[in-house]
Amino acid sequence: MISILKRLKSEGYRGISKIEYDNGAYEIKATNSSDKQVKLDVKSTISEKVE
């Protein structure tokens, strides 16, 4: 989990407000580098959905 958070920070995500683990993936709410609130689905790759 720490490596995921480090990777997200290095990619410009901040303001992480929620982390849940479900069905083999982490669901994380954060703010992206464009100041948009997003939901990230993290498995072996990161998928971003703007909210």
Buried (B, 14 or more C-beta within 10 A) or exposed (E): EEEBBEEBEEEEBEEBEEBEEEEEBBBBBBBBEEEEEBBBBBEEEBEBEEE
